Amino acid sequence: MPGKLGLPEILIILAIALLIFGPTKLADLGKGLGEGIKNFKSAVKDGGEGSEKKP
């Protein structure tokens, strides 16, 4: 089915990314991506609470 990524496709993409960036750079990119998602979720959570407190 077009548009769906299976396990083989994901493994190929990860292998290519590993060849391009190297293991240390790839780990740094993953760490940065995880921190970005965490910050985004906390900002959305804080924004949602702030809008409920307004009269």
VEXVO-452178 format. One record per residue (C-alpha): x, y, z. Coordinates in steps of 0.5 Angstrom, whole numbers, plus 500, padded with zeros to 3 digits. Each point is the difference from the previous one (the first is absolute). Layout:
N
XYZ ...
END
This chain:
55
500500500 503507498 501505506 501495505 507498503 502493502 505498504 505498494 499507498 501503507 507496501 502502493 499508502 504499506 505496497 501506495 500505505 505497504 505500494 499507499 500503507 504495504 498496506 502506505 497506496 493495499 500499508 501508500 494501495 495495504 502503507 498507497 494498497 498497506 501506504 496504495 494495500 500501508 501507500 494501495 495495504 502504506 498507497 494497497 498498507 502506503 496504495 494496501 500501507 501507499 494501496 495497505 502505505 497506496 493502502 
END
